Amino acid sequence: ADSPSDAPESPPDSTAAFKAADSYEGALQVWKTPEDIRSWISANFSYDADRAMRLSETQRAKNGYFPIYTPSELFFGKSGVCVDLSRFGVETLKSIDSKYDPKYLMIEFAPMHVAGNTLRLHWLASFRRDGKIYFFADSKRPAQIAGPYKDTRNFIHDYERYRGRKILAFREVESYQKQQRTRARKLQAAEKP
């Protein structure tokens, strides 16, 4: 990777072919696969570096909750950050075909500091096909579906090397919302003897 940021390696590919729709609801009618979603992302998604700073750990500690774009908002705005894009990937895939069992992959990198802001979390989407796991809706590589992998740990090993940043932890979760992660920690603590 050319930069430690979560921004794409290159701008949207305006020549990429994708199934067009006038609305997000229309897209849900014409898109059928993760590849359809990825094609739209490749041609349309732009990274919003200012939003990334507003969503940094530092700014969230100061200002509290900051809303994540809905898939419809991202569809129309065409820009966001990693968690916006992963939400778009997970929720869109659940809507068009839940058999893919889409989930969020939250990656905790060693902290990086940019303009006084601490950045450590990165979000992607995962799905399953034929007993293997794939990863997409990655703001760093919006045009790619990574896989197949036999498990998430193998992907994490490759991704850490690709990004050139130490990965401290990762989790596949059902939601990007903090309450879900907090609840999971409480359950894990309750299971310990």
C-alpha positions as CSV (number, residue, x, y, z in Angstrom):
1,A,0.0,0.0,0.0
2,D,1.2,3.5,-0.8
3,S,-0.1,5.2,2.3
4,P,-1.2,4.2,5.8
5,S,-4.5,6.0,5.4
6,D,-7.7,4.2,4.5
7,A,-8.2,6.2,1.4
8,P,-8.2,4.3,-1.9
9,E,-5.1,3.7,-3.9
10,S,-6.7,5.4,-6.9
11,P,-9.7,7.5,-7.7
12,P,-13.0,5.9,-8.8
13,D,-12.8,4.1,-12.1
14,S,-15.2,6.1,-14.3
15,T,-14.8,3.4,-17.0
16,A,-15.8,0.5,-14.8
17,A,-19.0,-1.2,-16.0
18,F,-21.8,-1.6,-13.4
19,K,-25.5,-2.1,-13.3
20,A,-27.0,1.4,-13.1
21,A,-30.0,2.4,-11.1
22,D,-31.7,5.8,-10.5
23,S,-32.2,5.1,-6.8
24,Y,-30.8,2.8,-4.1
25,E,-34.2,1.0,-4.0
26,G,-33.8,0.5,-7.8
27,A,-30.3,-0.9,-7.3
28,L,-31.6,-3.5,-4.9
29,Q,-33.8,-4.7,-7.7
30,V,-31.0,-5.0,-10.3
31,W,-28.0,-6.0,-8.2
32,K,-27.9,-9.8,-7.4
33,T,-24.3,-10.6,-6.3
34,P,-21.4,-9.1,-4.3
35,E,-19.7,-8.5,-7.7
36,D,-22.6,-6.2,-8.7
37,I,-22.1,-4.1,-5.5
38,R,-18.4,-4.1,-5.9
39,S,-18.7,-2.8,-9.5
40,W,-20.8,0.1,-8.4
41,I,-18.4,0.9,-5.6
42,S,-15.4,0.8,-8.0
43,A,-17.0,3.2,-10.4
44,N,-18.5,5.6,-7.8
45,F,-17.0,5.6,-4.3
46,S,-14.8,8.5,-3.2
47,Y,-13.1,8.7,0.2
48,D,-13.9,11.7,2.4
49,A,-10.7,12.5,4.3
50,D,-12.4,15.3,6.3
51,R,-15.1,12.9,7.5
52,A,-12.4,10.4,8.5
53,M,-10.9,13.0,10.8
54,R,-14.4,13.8,12.3
55,L,-14.9,10.0,12.9
56,S,-11.4,9.6,14.5
57,E,-11.1,8.2,18.0
58,T,-10.0,11.7,19.2
59,Q,-13.0,13.6,17.8
60,R,-15.6,10.9,18.9
61,A,-14.2,11.2,22.4
62,K,-14.7,15.0,22.3
63,N,-17.9,15.2,20.4
64,G,-19.7,11.9,21.0
65,Y,-21.7,9.9,18.5
66,F,-21.3,10.7,14.8
67,P,-23.9,9.1,12.4
68,I,-22.7,6.5,9.9
69,Y,-24.3,6.9,6.4
70,T,-27.1,4.7,5.5
71,P,-26.7,2.7,2.3
72,S,-29.1,5.1,0.6
73,E,-27.2,8.1,1.7
74,L,-23.9,6.6,0.4
75,F,-25.6,5.7,-2.9
76,F,-26.6,9.3,-3.5
77,G,-23.6,11.0,-2.0
78,K,-21.0,8.5,-3.4
79,S,-18.5,9.4,-0.7
80,G,-17.7,8.4,2.8
81,V,-15.2,6.5,4.9
82,C,-14.5,2.8,5.6
83,V,-17.4,2.3,8.0
84,D,-19.9,4.0,5.7
85,L,-18.7,1.7,2.8
86,S,-18.7,-1.5,4.9
87,R,-22.3,-0.7,6.0
88,F,-23.2,-0.2,2.4
89,G,-21.7,-3.5,1.5
90,V,-23.2,-5.5,4.4
91,E,-26.7,-4.1,4.4
92,T,-27.0,-4.1,0.6
93,L,-25.9,-7.7,0.3
94,K,-28.3,-8.7,3.1
95,S,-31.1,-7.0,1.2
96,I,-30.3,-8.6,-2.2
97,D,-29.4,-12.1,-1.0
98,S,-28.8,-13.0,2.7
99,K,-27.5,-16.5,1.8
100,Y,-24.1,-14.8,1.5
101,D,-24.2,-14.3,5.3
102,P,-22.6,-10.8,5.1
103,K,-20.8,-9.4,8.2
104,Y,-18.6,-6.5,9.3
105,L,-14.9,-7.1,9.8
106,M,-13.5,-4.6,12.3
107,I,-9.8,-4.3,12.3
108,E,-7.9,-2.6,15.0
109,F,-4.5,-1.3,13.8
110,A,-1.8,0.1,15.9
111,P,-2.7,3.7,16.4
112,M,-1.8,6.3,13.8
113,H,-1.9,10.0,14.5
114,V,-2.9,12.5,11.8
115,A,-3.3,16.2,12.5
116,G,-3.7,15.5,16.2
117,N,-6.3,12.7,15.7
118,T,-5.9,9.1,16.6
119,L,-7.0,6.6,13.9
120,R,-7.0,2.9,14.6
121,L,-10.2,1.2,13.4
122,H,-10.8,0.1,9.9
123,W,-14.0,-1.6,8.6
124,L,-14.7,-4.0,5.7
125,A,-17.5,-6.4,4.7
126,S,-17.2,-10.1,4.5
127,F,-19.4,-12.8,2.9
128,R,-19.4,-16.5,2.4
129,R,-19.6,-18.6,-0.8
130,D,-19.0,-22.3,-1.2
131,G,-17.5,-22.7,2.2
132,K,-15.0,-19.9,1.8
133,I,-14.8,-16.4,3.0
134,Y,-14.4,-13.2,0.9
135,F,-13.8,-9.6,1.8
136,F,-15.0,-6.5,0.0
137,A,-16.4,-2.9,0.5
138,D,-12.9,-1.9,1.6
139,S,-12.2,1.8,1.2
140,K,-8.5,1.1,0.6
141,R,-9.3,-1.3,-2.3
142,P,-12.8,-0.5,-3.4
143,A,-12.5,-2.4,-6.7
144,Q,-11.4,-5.6,-5.1
145,I,-13.1,-8.7,-3.7
146,A,-10.3,-10.5,-1.7
147,G,-10.6,-14.2,-1.5
148,P,-11.3,-17.0,-1.3
149,Y,-9.9,-17.6,2.2
150,K,-10.4,-20.6,4.4
151,D,-10.8,-18.3,7.4
152,T,-10.5,-14.7,8.5
153,R,-7.1,-15.1,10.2
154,N,-5.5,-15.9,6.8
155,F,-7.0,-12.8,5.3
156,I,-5.8,-10.7,8.3
157,H,-2.2,-12.0,7.8
158,D,-2.2,-11.0,4.2
159,Y,-4.0,-7.7,4.9
160,E,-1.5,-6.7,7.6
161,R,1.4,-7.3,5.2
162,Y,-0.4,-5.4,2.4
163,R,-1.2,-2.3,4.6
164,G,2.1,-2.2,6.3
165,R,0.4,-1.6,9.6
166,K,0.4,-3.8,12.7
167,I,-3.0,-5.3,13.3
168,L,-3.7,-5.6,17.0
169,A,-7.1,-7.3,16.9
170,F,-10.0,-8.1,14.6
171,R,-13.6,-9.2,14.9
172,E,-16.3,-10.3,12.6
173,V,-19.5,-8.7,13.9
174,E,-23.2,-8.3,12.9
175,S,-23.2,-4.5,13.4
176,Y,-20.8,-1.6,13.2
177,Q,-22.5,0.0,16.3
178,K,-20.5,0.1,19.5
179,Q,-23.2,-1.4,21.7
180,Q,-22.8,-4.7,19.8
181,R,-19.0,-4.8,20.5
182,T,-19.6,-3.8,24.2
183,R,-22.2,-6.5,24.6
184,A,-19.8,-9.1,23.1
185,R,-17.1,-8.1,25.6
186,K,-19.6,-8.5,28.5
187,L,-20.6,-11.9,27.2
188,Q,-17.0,-13.0,27.0
189,A,-16.3,-11.7,30.5
190,A,-19.3,-13.6,31.9
191,E,-18.0,-16.8,30.3
192,K,-14.6,-16.6,32.0
193,P,-14.4,-18.6,35.3
